[in-house]
């Protein structure tokens, strides 16, 4: 999707961030593990050259569907809600991504991009990224200190890394 080395490095950091919550996933539901694996695969797929330009539309739709899957009837709030937030934000950013980043970015006026669905997105991806960061911070801070075991901290760290990895999509 992008051919700049710094962007690849950021996306690699995001892929690592997607698997970080799985390292200390003692009480994590299988659904959450599947979702984090899908986010990591999505981040890695964005770095592969020659992938069809519209594949991120499919990835975005799958990630949003996984957000619904994660919040199923056996949901555990401390693990599923942050995961669903990550899935939804990443999915929306992928749906808003330009269909051909290098060509459309060069020909489009500054601050004006066309999303994958053919809509003008402008500042919307940046707004999604900022809201994602604020919501992640809120979820972490709203957890009582005695319940902030390593799992909550690890999930917040993974979210922060994924936000960094998705930042090139918003700029």
C-alpha positions as CSV (number, residue, x, y, z in Angstrom):
1,X,0.0,0.0,0.0
2,X,2.8,2.4,0.9
3,X,6.4,2.3,-0.3
4,X,8.2,4.6,2.1
5,X,10.6,2.9,4.6
6,X,9.5,5.0,7.6
7,X,5.9,4.0,6.9
8,X,6.9,0.3,6.7
9,X,8.7,0.7,10.1
10,X,5.6,2.2,11.6
11,X,3.3,-0.5,10.2
12,X,5.8,-3.2,11.5
13,X,5.5,-1.5,15.0
14,X,1.7,-1.7,14.6
15,X,1.9,-5.4,13.7
16,X,4.0,-6.0,16.8
17,X,1.4,-4.0,18.8
18,X,-1.3,-6.3,17.5
19,X,0.3,-9.4,19.0
20,X,1.5,-7.8,22.2
21,X,-1.8,-8.5,24.1
22,X,-1.5,-12.2,23.1
23,X,1.8,-12.6,24.9
24,X,0.2,-12.2,28.3
25,X,-3.2,-13.5,27.5
26,X,-3.8,-15.8,30.4
27,X,-7.5,-15.1,30.7
28,X,-8.1,-13.9,27.2
29,X,-10.9,-15.3,25.3
30,X,-10.2,-17.2,22.0
31,X,-12.2,-14.6,20.1
32,X,-9.8,-11.9,21.3
33,X,-6.8,-13.9,20.2
34,X,-8.3,-14.5,16.8
35,X,-9.0,-10.8,16.4
36,X,-5.5,-9.7,17.4
37,X,-4.1,-12.2,14.9
38,X,-6.3,-10.7,12.2
39,X,-5.0,-7.2,13.1
40,X,-1.4,-8.4,12.8
41,X,-2.0,-10.1,9.5
42,X,-3.7,-6.9,8.2
43,X,-0.8,-4.7,9.3
44,X,1.7,-7.1,7.6
45,X,-0.5,-7.3,4.4
46,X,-0.2,-3.5,4.0
47,X,3.6,-3.8,3.8
48,X,3.6,-6.5,1.0
49,X,4.3,-5.0,-2.4
50,X,2.1,-5.9,-5.3
51,X,-1.1,-6.5,-3.2
52,X,-4.2,-5.3,-5.1
53,X,-5.0,-1.7,-4.1
54,X,-8.5,-2.5,-2.9
55,X,-7.6,-5.3,-0.6
56,X,-7.7,-2.9,2.4
57,X,-11.4,-2.5,1.8
58,X,-11.9,-6.2,2.5
59,X,-9.5,-6.0,5.4
60,X,-11.5,-3.1,6.9
61,X,-14.8,-4.9,6.6
62,X,-13.4,-8.1,8.1
63,X,-11.9,-6.2,11.1
64,X,-15.2,-4.4,11.7
65,X,-17.0,-7.8,11.6
66,X,-14.5,-9.2,14.0
67,X,-15.3,-6.3,16.4
68,X,-18.9,-7.6,16.5
69,X,-17.6,-11.2,16.9
70,X,-15.3,-10.2,19.8
71,X,-18.2,-8.6,21.8
72,X,-20.2,-11.8,21.7
73,X,-22.3,-13.1,24.6
74,X,-19.3,-14.4,26.6
75,X,-17.5,-11.1,26.5
76,X,-15.1,-10.1,29.3
77,X,-15.0,-6.3,29.5
78,X,-11.3,-5.9,30.3
79,X,-10.2,-7.8,27.2
80,X,-13.0,-7.6,24.7
81,X,-13.9,-3.9,24.8
82,X,-10.3,-2.6,24.1
83,X,-10.0,-5.2,21.4
84,X,-13.3,-4.1,19.8
85,X,-12.2,-0.5,19.9
86,X,-8.9,-1.4,18.1
87,X,-10.7,-3.5,15.5
88,X,-13.3,-0.9,14.8
89,X,-10.8,2.0,14.5
90,X,-8.4,0.1,12.4
91,X,-11.3,-1.2,10.2
92,X,-12.6,2.4,9.7
93,X,-9.2,3.7,8.8
94,X,-8.7,0.9,6.3
95,X,-12.1,1.7,4.7
96,X,-11.2,5.4,4.5
97,X,-7.7,4.7,3.0
98,X,-7.0,6.0,-0.5
99,X,-7.4,3.2,-3.1
100,X,-4.1,4.0,-4.7
101,X,-2.0,6.0,-2.2
102,X,0.9,7.3,-4.3
103,X,-1.0,8.3,-7.3
104,X,-4.0,9.8,-5.6
105,X,-2.0,11.6,-3.0
106,X,0.1,13.4,-5.6
107,X,-2.9,14.5,-7.7
108,X,-5.2,15.4,-4.8
109,X,-5.1,18.8,-3.2
110,X,-3.5,19.0,0.2
111,X,-5.8,17.6,3.0
112,X,-8.1,16.1,0.4
113,X,-8.1,12.3,-0.1
114,X,-10.6,10.0,-1.5
115,X,-11.5,7.0,0.7
116,X,-11.8,3.5,-0.5
117,X,-15.6,3.9,-0.7
118,X,-15.1,6.9,-3.1
119,X,-16.0,9.5,-0.5
120,X,-14.0,12.6,0.3
121,X,-12.4,11.9,3.7
122,X,-10.3,15.1,4.4
123,X,-9.6,15.2,8.2
124,X,-11.7,12.2,9.0
125,X,-8.9,9.6,9.3
126,X,-7.0,11.9,11.6
127,X,-10.1,12.4,13.7
128,X,-10.6,8.6,13.9
129,X,-7.0,8.2,15.0
130,X,-7.3,10.8,17.7
131,X,-10.6,9.4,19.0
132,X,-9.0,5.9,19.0
133,X,-6.1,7.2,21.1
134,X,-8.4,9.1,23.5
135,X,-10.8,6.1,23.9
136,X,-7.8,3.8,24.6
137,X,-6.5,6.2,27.2
138,X,-10.0,6.4,28.8
139,X,-10.4,2.6,28.9
140,X,-7.0,2.3,30.6
141,X,-7.6,5.1,33.1
142,X,-11.2,4.0,33.9
143,X,-9.9,0.6,35.1
144,X,-9.4,0.7,38.9
145,X,-5.7,0.6,39.8
146,X,-6.1,-2.7,41.7
147,X,-7.5,-4.3,38.5
148,X,-4.7,-2.9,36.2
149,X,-2.9,-6.1,36.2
150,X,-0.4,-6.7,33.4
151,X,-3.2,-7.7,31.0
152,X,-4.8,-4.3,31.0
153,X,-1.4,-2.5,30.7
154,X,-0.3,-4.9,28.0
155,X,-3.5,-4.3,26.0
156,X,-3.1,-0.5,26.3
157,X,0.5,-0.8,25.2
158,X,-0.5,-2.9,22.2
159,X,-3.2,-0.4,21.3
160,X,-0.7,2.5,21.5
161,X,1.6,0.6,19.1
162,X,-1.2,-0.1,16.7
163,X,-2.2,3.6,16.8
164,X,1.4,4.5,15.9
165,X,1.3,1.8,13.1
166,X,-1.9,3.2,11.6
167,X,-0.8,6.8,11.8
168,X,0.5,6.8,8.2
169,X,-3.1,5.9,7.1
170,X,-4.4,9.2,8.7
171,X,-1.8,11.5,7.3
